Amino acid sequence: MSHRALYRQYRPATFSEMIGQEHITTILKNQVKSGTTAHAYLFAGTRGTGKTSAARILARAVNCEEPVDGEPCGCCRSCKISAGECADIIELDAASNTGVDDMRDIIEKARFMPLELKHKVYIIDEAHALSANAFNALLKTLEEPPPHVTFILATTEPHKIPATIISRCQRMDFHRLGVSDMVRRTEEVLQRENAHIERDGLLAIARAAEGGMRDCLSLADQCLSFCGNKVSTQDVYSVLGSMEDGFLFDMAEAVLSSDPARALELLDQVVRDGRDLKVFLHDLTQHMRSLLLTKLCGHCSDILDCTEDSMKRYEEQAKEAGETRLLRCSELLLQAEGRLRTVTMPRALIESTLVRISRPEEKRTMDDLMERIEVLERQVREGAAASRRTAIAEPIPIGEKPDADEYPCDYGFEEPPEPEDVPPFDIDEPIRTAPASKPEKPSPEHPAKPAETAGSMSPQKLWKAILDKLGETERTMAVSGMYGKGSAINGNVLEVAFESEIIYRMMSATGALEKVNGAADKVAPGYTVRMTHSSGGDDIESTGRALYGSAFRIEN
């Protein structure tokens, strides 16, 4: 006896056996019970969601002599006839019968009474493949068919169906099936087959099926053929060509910790194991997407269709990267995935992509500079947490310069350093902080100096004071503002010049300028800031040296 595929052997025979489509099966059962079925239906949805199965069940139910709660009883003469091949239930593949002549033939035969059943049912699969003339020929019959005829159109692309056809049908949209529903159904099928697949393996199969039950059962059938009735999780990954979750976490850790050497070693392991590079890149992209969603939404196991253990690992790893970093990783991986089919050396493309996303400090776009600042901010936070500072420094009067050791994160300094004098930032070196101390209180013998007013301050001192105030809420902007220089005060307007065009554009953007002016109004009420760009040579080089010091270089 020849083997029969699991998805064919265990196709649902009643509405109650269908999973994940309760919003449709409830309507159809109620219509069968009340005898108010429509003359035409449009079943729309992605592959493997149960469109054809629902059409067949409905065809049997409308012909059943004694339906039970809207379900075909399976025992009457009509149910037994319709269970096999029946002349009154006609299934057509529209992709093979696209012409107007084919449709006219259907319309002509629809006028005749059914031979064995009380209802004649036409199931037209992939209905979007019909030609425009075929749809036009079907219009009148679809609107007012003979009382003994029911049309059911099934399609995966409802946007290709003319609006005139959709308006004559009851449209029902089939949802993509959830991972938990597919796992539960697959376990039931495997139990009937006296077979077993480990739980994590079933989850991997269900995720690979992408919402289609037919694909899920086909993959399970393939795994059983590969290693018998006992299938381990490792066997499932071998069949799918996918990477284990632990491996993807290791790869993401190497990328996010800026360790390209480790990332390339893991990629070499993928190649040596004979895994499909396209599948690996797709899995890594999905992993980065999961981390990004976790970073934005927090606990979202329902969105990611993952277990609670996996969700905890996503949350732990997402803490180590910023939103900009994760978004850039996802975008670069998606670009590489799109180019993979056209390149002659797929491995070289993936290697270069891994190196690029592992080294954001070597990029020179605005997004990459923001990503670099995110890394610096995280280092500052980690250093501050390590020192466990409990005291908060008193505000510094405008015009006084704080001690550098006491305020390691101060944004104001007398004059901005020359780019070549800025030491490179060592990401592995912990940030040193010292406990804050309060300034001495003035004594009668030594009264405190009165704070300078805005009118008596130099442009650079006023800009420094504004940055100190801005840094209380907008640390990233304050860091970027260090590379501007207060050049002049015209009336109540402070002019700040930037040599870097990239930082100038960022600081002069509408939202950023509003925040700067808000800080200026707190420091010097009535004052505003105007950003200017002073050409200072090559923009990329000056910006790179300003941010990374002598470690920055441009390779030809």
N, C-alpha and C positions, 0 to 999 in steps of 0.2 A: 504494500500500500504506500503510495507516495506521501511525502510529508506535506502538511498543510500549514501555512504561516499562522502564527499566533493571532495576528490582527484579523485574519479572515475566520479563524476557528472560533474566536471569542468576540465577534462583532455583536453589539447589543441587539437583542430581539424584542425588547420592550422599552418604553420610555423610562421606566424606573432603573434600568440598567445603564442608562447614559449618565455620564458624570459631568459636573461643571456647567450644565446648561439648564438648570431648573427654571430659569425665567422663560424658557421656550417650551420645555416639556409640560409645564403646568398649563400654559395656554392651550396647547394642542390637546391635552387630555380633557380639559373642560369643554373645548369645542366638540370633541367626539361624543362626550357624554350628553351634551345638549343638542347634538345634531346640527350645529351651526358652523360647520367647517366652510372655509372660503373656497372660491372656485380657482384661485391661483395664489401660490406662495413664492416668495423669493428668499432662499436660505443663503446668507452671506457670511463668510468667515474664512480664516486661514486654514491651511491643510490640516487634516487629522482631527478636526474639532467635532465631527459627528453630523455633518450636513447630509451626506448620502444615507447614513444609517437612520437618521430621523425621517427622511423622505420615505424610505422603505417601510418603517414602522407605521407611519401615517397612512400609507397605501393599504397596509393590512388592516389597520384599525377602522378605516372608513368602510371596509368591505366585511368586517367581522359581523356575524349574525347576532352575537351576544357579548358585546364588549364589557370588560370588567373594569370599572372605574376609569374609563377612557382608554384602556389598554386592550390590544387584541387578545382574545381568550386562548388562542392556540389549539383549541380542540374542535371547533366547528369545521364544517366542510370548506367554507371560504378561507379560513386560516390555513388549512392544510394545502389547499390549492395555491394560495399566494406565497406559501413558504418556499416553493420551488419556482421553476420557470413558468410564468403565466402569461397568456396572450393579452390579458387585460391590464397588466402592469408593464408599461413599456419604458425601458431605460435607454436614453440616447446620450451619446457623447457628442456635444455640440462642436468640439474641435474636429470631428470627422464628418459632421453633417452641417456644414456652415452655410450652404447655398440656399437661395430662395426656393429652388425646386424641392429640396428636402423638406423645407418647412411647409410648402403647399401640400406635399404628400401626407404630412402629419395632420394638417387641417382637414384634408379630405377624409382620412380614416377616422378622425375624431367624431364625425357625424353618425357613424354606425354605433349601434348598441353594443355593450360588452357581451362576450361570448359565454363566460362562465360566472363572472362576478356581477354585483349590482352597480359597481362603479369602475370606470376606466380611468387609470392614473398615468399621466405622462411625467417622467422624471428626466429633466434635461440637465445633464451635468456640464460644468464649465460653460455656462450659458453666455458668458461674455465673449466667447469665440464666434458667436453668430455674426453674420454680416449685417450691414445696415438694411439691406433689402429683405433679409430673412426676418429681422425684427419688425419691419413694416408690414410684412405679410402676416405676422402673428398677432398684430395689434387688435384687430376686430374680434378674432376668435378668443383672444385672451381676456378681452373685456366682457364678452357675452358668450361664453362657451355653452355647449349643450348641457343640460342638467345632470347628465350621467358622467361628465368629464371633469377631472381635476388636474391642473398643471402645477408642477413643482419645479422651479428653476433653482439650481445650485451654482454658486460662483465663488471664487476666491478674489475676484476683482470687481466688486459692485460698482465702482466708479466708471467702469466701461459699459454698464447697462444704461440704455437710454432712459431718460426721465419718464417718457411716455409709457414704457414697460413697467417701471417701478411703481408708477401711480396706479396701475391695474392689479397690483399684487399686494398681499400682506407680507411686508418685509420683516424678517427675523434675523438678527445679527448674532452669530455664534461667537462666544468669547474664547480667547486662548485659555487652555487649561492650566491650572496651577500645578506646581511641582508636587505639592502634598497630595492632590487628587490623583495625579498620574502614578505616584509611588503606591498609593493604596490600591488602585486598580491593578497595577502590575503584580503586586503581592498576591492578590486574589487569583490572578491567572496562573502565577507560578505555583501556588498551592494546589490548584487543580492538576497541574502538570507534575506534581511531586518534585519540584525543583526549588533551589534556593540561591538567591543573590544577596550578598551582604548589604546592609542598610546604606552605607556610604556609597557603594557601587550603584544602588538604585537611584540615589540622589544625583549621581553623576550622569546616569542614563537619562533621567527626567530633565535635567538642565540641558543636556545635549539635544533633546527632542524639541526644545523651543516651543512648547505649548501644544504639540500634536501627539495625540494618543497613539495613532498609527505608527509614527516614528518611534515612539517609546517602546511599543511591543516588538517592533522590528529589530531594534537594537538589543533588546533582551533576548530575542530569538537568536540573534547573531552570537551573543555571549554564551548561550547554552550550547550552540554548535561548536564553539571554540574550546570549551573545557568541561563539557558535561553538565550534570545537574547541580553541581556545587561550584559556584562562581565567587571568587574573592574580589575585593575592591581593586587590587592590583591587576587582576585579569580584565576587569572592566576598562581600566585606563589603557591597558595594552590594546584592547580591541578598538577603543575610541581614538587612540593616538593622542589623548589629552595628557596634561601634566597634573600630577597630584597637587592637592591644595598646599601641602607643606612646601613643595618645591616653588610654587608661585609666591608664597610668603617670603622664602629665602631670596628669590630673584628681586622682588619688590624692595626688600631690605637693602640689598646691594645697591640698587638704583637710588633709593631715597637717601642712603648714607654716603652718596658720592664715591662709590667704590667700583669704578668701571672694570678693574681687573677681575674682581670676584664675579661680576655680571657676565663677563666673557667666558670665565671658567664654567659657569652654570650653563651657558649657551652651548659650549662644547660638549657638555654632558648630554644635552638634548640631541645633538647631532650623533654622538656615539651610540646613544640608545636607539637610534633609528626612528625617532619621532618626526612627525610632519611639522616642518617649520611654520607653515601657514596656521595649523591648529594651535601650535605653541604661541604664536603672536596673537591670535584671537583670544586665547585664554588669558594671556598677560594683559591685554586691553580690557577684558572683562574684569580682571582683578583690580586694575587701576580705577575703573569705573566704580567698583564696589567701595574702594577706599574713599573716592571723592564723594559719593553719596553718604557714606558714613560720616565724613568730615562735615558735610552740610546739614544732614538730617539727624545725626546721632544714631540711636538704636533704630534700625530699619530692616529687621530680618524679614518682614512681610514684603518689602520691596525687592530685596535681594534673593528671596526664596532660599534662605540658608538656615542651618541649625543654629542654636544658641551658642554653641562652642565656637563655631566659625564667626558668629557676630562679635563675640568678645575679642577674638584675634584681630578682626577688622578694626575694632575700636582702638585697640592697643597700638596697632601699626599706624592708624590714621593720625594719632597724636604726634607722631614724629615728623609730619610734613605739613606744609601750608597748603591752602586752597590753590594758590597760583601754581605751585609746584605740581600738584596732582592734576590740575587741569591741563597744564602744558604736557605732562607725560601722556595723558590720554589722547591729546590732539596729535602729538608726534607719532604715537603708536598707530592711531587710525590712519594717518597719512602713509605710514610704512605699509600697513595692511593693504591699502588701496594700490600701492605701487608694486606689491610683491609679485603680481602676475606678469608684469612687463619687464622685470629686470632679469639679467642672465645669471647673476650671482645673488640669490636670495639671502644667503648667510652673511655676505658682506653688507647688504642693506640693513639687516637686523643688528649686526655688530655696530655699525655707525650710528644707528638710532639709539642703541643702549648707551653708547659713549656720550652722545649729545645730551640725553636726558639725565645722565649721571653727573655732568659738569655744567651746571647752569652758570657758573661764574665766568665761563669762557664765551658766553653769548653776549650780544651787544644791543639787543632790542629792549624796548621799554618793559615788556613783560618779564624779560630775564633779569633786568635790574630790580624790579619789584620782587622777583623770586629770591634774588640774592639778599635783599633787605629782610625778607621773611626769615631766612636762615640766621642772619645776624640778630634779629629780634629774639629768636628762640634761644640762641646762645646767651643773650643778655638775661632772659627770664630764668634760664637754668642756673646761671651764675648767681643771680640774685637769690634764688631759692636755696642754693647751696650755702650761702653765707648766713641765711636765716636772720636777716636784719629785722629788728623789732622797733627801732626808733625811727621817727620821721624827722627830717631836717626842717628847721624853721625857714620861712621864705627869705631869700636873699634880696636885700634892697637893690633897686635898679642902679646900675653903674658899678657895683662892687663885684669883683671876680672871685668866685668860690675856689676853695682849694681843690686841686686836680685829684688828689688821692681820696678826698672826702666825697667828691661827687664825680664818680667815674663816668656817668652817663650824661654829664652836662653838655648841652649843645652849643653854648655860647663860649667863644674864646676871642681874645683880642683881635687877632688877625688870622684868616684862614691859612692853613699850611700850604706850602707849594706842593703840587702833585707828586714830585719826585721824592719829597721828604716824608710822605705818608708811609709808615711801615706796612707790609702786607699783613692781612688778617689771617691768623692761624686758627682755623676752625676747631682744631683738636686741643688748643690751649685753653684751659678754664679761665673765665673772666674773674679777675680779682676785685673784690669789693671790701670796703672797710666800714665798720659801724659808724653810723651818723652821729655827730655830736652837735649840740646846740651852740650857737655863737654866744660869746660872753655878753652879759647884760651891761649896759653902760653904767658907769659910776658917776657921782656928782663931779669928781675931779676930772673925769674924761668923758664928757658928753658925746653921744653918738652923732656922727655926721649926718646932716639932713640928706635924704635921698634926692638924687638928681631928678629934675623935671625933664619932660620930653623936649622942651625947647632948648635946654642947656646941654643935651646929650649930642654926641657925634652921630652921624648916620650909622656907623658900624655898631656903636654901643646900643643904639635904639633897636637895630635889627637883631642883635644878640638877645636883648630883653624880650623881644617878641617871640623869638624861637624858644626861649626858656618857658614862656607861658604856653606856647603851642605844644611843646613836648609833653605837657601834662596830660593831654588827651590824644594827640596825634604824633606818636613817636616817629613813625615812618616819614612823615612830611618834615618833621624837625630835623631828622638826619639828612634828608635831601637838601633842606634849606641852608645847611652849613656851607654849601659850596656856592652860595650867593654872597655878595658884598654890598653893604649899604653904601651907596655912592653919593647921594645928595638928599637934602630935605627941601622941598619947594612948597612953602606954605605949610599945609597939613598933610602933605603927600611925601612918603618916604620912597625913594627910588632904590631898587635892589637889582644889581646887575649879575647875570649868570654867564659864564663862558661856555658851559655845556648846554647845547640846544635841547638835548633830551630832558635834562632836569628842568630847564626853563619851561618847556612845554608842560611838564607835569605840574610844576608849581603855579603856572599861570592859567591852568584849566579853571573853568567856572567854579566847580565845587571846591577845589583846593584853595582858590583865591578868597572865597567867602570865609573859609576857616581861618586863613591867615589874617584877614581883616578883622575877624572876630577877636583873635588874640591881640591884635594891635589896639583895638578899641579898649580892651581891658588894661593894657599897659599904659597907653597914652590916649585917653578919650578924645575922639574927634579926628584921630589920625588914620590914614589909609595907606596901603602899600601898592606900588606899581612895579611890576616885574619888567625888566629889560634884558635883552640878549646882546652881549658884547662878544663879537667874534674873537675867539682866542685860539685860532689854529684848527687843526683837525679835531672835529667834535668827538669822534669815537675814541681817539687816543686820549684826549683830555679827560673825558668822562671815565674811561677805564682806569687811568692813573689816579683820578680823584677817588675812585671807589676802592681800588685794589693796590695802590701804591706801586712800588718797584717790582712787585710780582706780576704786573700786567705787561704783556708784550703782544705785538701784532706779528703774526707769521705771514710771510709772503707765499 
